[in-house]
Amino acid sequence: MRVLLTGAAGFIGSHVGRALRDAGHEVVGIDLMLAAAHGPGAVTPGDVRRVDVRDPDALDRELRGIDAVCHQAAVVGAGVSAQDAPAYASHNDLGTAVLLAAMDRAACRHLVLASSMVVYGEGRYVDSAGAPVVPGARRLTDLDQGRFDHLAPDGEPLRWAAIDEDAPLRPRSLYAASKLAQEHYASAWATVTGSTVTALRYHNVYGPDMPRDTPYSGVAAIFRSALEAGDSPRVFEDGRQARDFIHVRDIAAANLAALEHPVDTFVPLNVASGHPITIAEVAAVLADAHGGKPPVVTGDYRPGDVRHIVAGPERARATLGFTAAIAPAEGLREFATAPLRATVAAGAPTWR
Ligand SMILES: NC(=O)c1ccc[n+]([C@@H]2O[C@H](COP(=O)([O-])OP(=O)(O)OC[C@H]3O[C@@H](n4cnc5c(N)ncnc54)[C@H](O)[C@@H]3O)[C@@H](O)[C@H]2O)c1
């Protein structure tokens, strides 16, 4: 198969490119080499062409003879500032819209879209009897006093339950809003053009070549960077927040499976390890394997943070035959000493 891979120079895109080539596919890699991701003046890797996914003429050239598109290009992060909204809308949403129109012109009918768990916004919770509860926002007065769990009406803490792909989609950040808009454009495009889209909702991704600690980084990179600087990883809340951490090589394997098994119209799938872990455990494994200072549980909090979000990986298994091969306990130990991205990002993303 000849695959157009966008975001090919990125953390995940470079692993996906390697996995596709190893599986015998031909990869056409494109990337804009955004300064916000790669630093100013970064050199474009030899197997990647510098192309903006918002450029329709360039896409018409790149899509010649392409069987499927694997769309990883995006501005990532938690949406640090409202000033980032135009960059998310421009690269993520306009970029996806321009790509979908170009795919239609090229009669390219299969898209694998990098989506994210952030489209859910909140995790799934049950009360002590196992009944589902949709919690409201946590109260600042509770957080200030170290009561971090969502509470049931009877005052008992709610427990997490695994979230499936039918859960309500309630993005809580500008980045999340842009990732959900990508899914909506792709889903509508699949319907009107008779194409297929697999939207892979990655959970917390980590692994070699992850970007260093920036305001846009995930928690694994932040802990890793603290250890490298000789500091303790600083864990927010009580450290019992549950997440699913998935190794980037498993993310690449899921993309390969999705490209090789087109679905019917639009199918969103969680991509997760299936082994939930707490943030305190992540910090402890990394600190131990790095040989660094032990983590400090600070009790600090960020009001917008989700308490728990844990994936149900069953649908990806049933649809694609995908099961993650690397358990977090093992993968995080490798990550503790793995190389991080060589260049350092240059601050906030721009949209022009
Ligand atoms: N890293 C995670 O934990 C995570 C989790 C969920 C989803 N995702 C998604 O996975 C994908 C890859 O993320 P990543 O972590 O590798 O980020 P990254 O920043 O390392 O890679 C993204 C790449 O996209 C490129 N890019 C941005 N705008 C572009 C444009 N207009 N045209 C062409 N290229 C452009 C950047 O230069 C960069 O190389 C993204 O779609 C992201 O939303 C990542």
The ligand as an SDF file (V2000), in Angstrom:
LIG
                    3D

 44 48  0  0  0  0  0  0  0  0999 V2000
    1.2700   12.6470   22.0670 N   0  0  0  0  0  0  0  0  0  0  0  0
    0.1140   12.2780   22.6240 C   0  0  0  0  0  0  0  0  0  0  0  0
    0.0550   11.8970   23.8140 O   0  0  0  0  0  0  0  0  0  0  0  0
   -1.1540   12.2700   21.7970 C   0  0  0  0  0  0  0  0  0  0  0  0
   -2.3340   11.8110   22.4140 C   0  0  0  0  0  0  0  0  0  0  0  0
   -3.5100   11.8030   21.6770 C   0  0  0  0  0  0  0  0  0  0  0  0
   -3.5020   12.2190   20.3550 C   0  0  0  0  0  0  0  0  0  0  0  0
   -2.3640   12.6710   19.7820 N   0  0  0  0  0  0  0  0  0  0  0  0
   -2.4080   13.0830   18.3630 C   0  0  0  0  0  0  0  0  0  0  0  0
   -1.3880   12.4060   17.6570 O   0  0  0  0  0  0  0  0  0  0  0  0
   -0.9270   13.1990   16.5610 C   0  0  0  0  0  0  0  0  0  0  0  0
    0.5880   13.3060   16.6080 C   0  0  0  0  0  0  0  0  0  0  0  0
    0.9680   13.9660   17.8250 O   0  0  0  0  0  0  0  0  0  0  0  0
    2.4660   14.0270   18.3390 P   0  0  0  0  0  0  0  0  0  0  0  0
    2.4440   13.7960   19.7920 O   0  0  0  0  0  0  0  0  0  0  0  0
    3.3420   13.1780   17.4730 O   0  0  0  0  0  0  0  0  0  0  0  0
    2.8080   15.5810   18.1030 O   0  0  0  0  0  0  0  0  0  0  0  0
    4.0690   16.2620   17.4190 P   0  0  0  0  0  0  0  0  0  0  0  0
    3.9610   17.7190   17.6580 O   0  0  0  0  0  0  0  0  0  0  0  0
    5.3230   15.5740   17.8030 O   0  0  0  0  0  0  0  0  0  0  0  0
    3.8020   15.9570   15.8690 O   0  0  0  0  0  0  0  0  0  0  0  0
    2.8380   16.6510   15.1130 C   0  0  0  0  0  0  0  0  0  0  0  0
    3.4980   17.0160   13.7900 C   0  0  0  0  0  0  0  0  0  0  0  0
    2.5250   17.6900   12.9660 O   0  0  0  0  0  0  0  0  0  0  0  0
    3.2190   18.6960   12.2510 C   0  0  0  0  0  0  0  0  0  0  0  0
    2.2440   19.6870   11.7810 N   0  0  0  0  0  0  0  0  0  0  0  0
    1.4960   20.5330   12.5370 C   0  0  0  0  0  0  0  0  0  0  0  0
    0.7420   21.3120   11.7370 N   0  0  0  0  0  0  0  0  0  0  0  0
    0.9960   20.9330   10.4500 C   0  0  0  0  0  0  0  0  0  0  0  0
    0.5190   21.3580    9.1770 C   0  0  0  0  0  0  0  0  0  0  0  0
   -0.3370   22.3810    9.0450 N   0  0  0  0  0  0  0  0  0  0  0  0
    0.9640   20.7160    8.0620 N   0  0  0  0  0  0  0  0  0  0  0  0
    1.8600   19.6940    8.1710 C   0  0  0  0  0  0  0  0  0  0  0  0
    2.3710   19.2690    9.3550 N   0  0  0  0  0  0  0  0  0  0  0  0
    1.9510   19.8890   10.4770 C   0  0  0  0  0  0  0  0  0  0  0  0
    4.2360   19.2490   13.2450 C   0  0  0  0  0  0  0  0  0  0  0  0
    5.3060   19.9290   12.6050 O   0  0  0  0  0  0  0  0  0  0  0  0
    4.6780   17.9820   13.9590 C   0  0  0  0  0  0  0  0  0  0  0  0
    5.8260   17.4080   13.3590 O   0  0  0  0  0  0  0  0  0  0  0  0
   -1.6730   14.5360   16.6940 C   0  0  0  0  0  0  0  0  0  0  0  0
   -2.7560   14.5230   15.7970 O   0  0  0  0  0  0  0  0  0  0  0  0
   -2.1400   14.5610   18.1310 C   0  0  0  0  0  0  0  0  0  0  0  0
   -3.2990   15.3530   18.2920 O   0  0  0  0  0  0  0  0  0  0  0  0
   -1.1760   12.7060   20.4750 C   0  0  0  0  0  0  0  0  0  0  0  0
  1  2  1  0
  2  3  2  0
  2  4  1  0
  4  5  1  0
  4 44  2  0
  5  6  2  0
  6  7  1  0
  7  8  2  0
  8  9  1  0
  8 44  1  0
  9 10  1  0
  9 42  1  0
 10 11  1  0
 11 12  1  0
 11 40  1  0
 12 13  1  0
 13 14  1  0
 14 15  2  0
 14 16  1  0
 14 17  1  0
 17 18  1  0
 18 19  2  0
 18 20  1  0
 18 21  1  0
 21 22  1  0
 22 23  1  0
 23 24  1  0
 23 38  1  0
 24 25  1  0
 25 26  1  0
 25 36  1  0
 26 27  1  0
 26 35  1  0
 27 28  2  0
 28 29  1  0
 29 30  1  0
 29 35  2  0
 30 31  1  0
 30 32  2  0
 32 33  1  0
 33 34  2  0
 34 35  1  0
 36 37  1  0
 36 38  1  0
 38 39  1  0
 40 41  1  0
 40 42  1  0
 42 43  1  0
M  CHG  2   8   1  16  -1
M  END
$$$$
